[in-house]
Amino acid sequence: MKVVIADDEPLARERLRAMLAGEPGVEVVAEAGDGHAALHACAEHHPDMVLLDISMPGIDGLETARHLAAFEPRPAVVFCTAYDMHALSAFEAQAIDYLVKPVRPERLSAALQRVRTFAAGRAQHADHPGEGQKRTHLCARLRGSLRLIPVDDIRYLQAEEKYVVVHHARGEDLIEESLKSLEGEFAERFVRIHRNCLVARNEIVELRRAGDGHTQAVLRHGAHPLEVSRRCVSQLRDTLRHL
């Protein structure tokens, strides 16, 4: 069983590594000090299990787990935290187990057994993040590594064949998610202007009529206006009135 340990405290990582050394068939393939590094480690090593702290700088353990739920195959997540107040959120994030620090060897062994049971009956498709749990980043895969894109930096999302192009403050990236699911998750931030395009509400400066009679959305940071479909015009005008 391949394991990644993610904790921002080096001593906590060292203690978990020492306990795992006594477990037969277990190999620690990587360690990480934050959620971003944990996702990169998982993309590189494809672990069976991630021992994941909840309180970490940047992307916390709960959001990291929601990103891991989209990995194929999905690694089993076991949270290790100093607080028991996050237990419900942890299991909503599809955790296999929840260990409270200081982790006892017998509890870790029990968690490993749960992971083995999970692996034996693993579903063939990745589950989606829990309903109502909005991510703060989107995850783009780049030649075997990952790029995390802050949702706050995204200007618009445009569907192209089986991908969605994310246009953000630092350029463009492709993600393998549907525009419909993104619209549902981030309905408060993005508005649909076309069947293939969602735009951040705060990016729309004005709507104007083009020479060919089509309506266009002028963006705050866009080099070119975007076409608005006829069916979206009325609702979009209502949305802009309430911004």
LINZI-V436102 format. One record per helix or strand of 3 or more residues. SS is the DSSP state (hx for helix, st for strand). FROM is the first residue (numbers start at 1). TO is the last residue. If there is no record, write none. Layout:
ss=(SS;SS)
from=(FROM;FROM)
to=(TO;TO)
This chain:
ss=(st;hx;st;hx;st;hx;st;hx;st;hx;st;st;hx;st;st;st;hx;st;st;hx;st;st;st;hx)
from=(2;10;27;35;49;61;76;87;97;105;137;145;151;154;163;171;179;190;197;201;204;215;226;230)
to=(6;21;32;45;52;68;81;92;100;120;142;150;153;160;168;175;185;194;200;203;209;219;228;241)
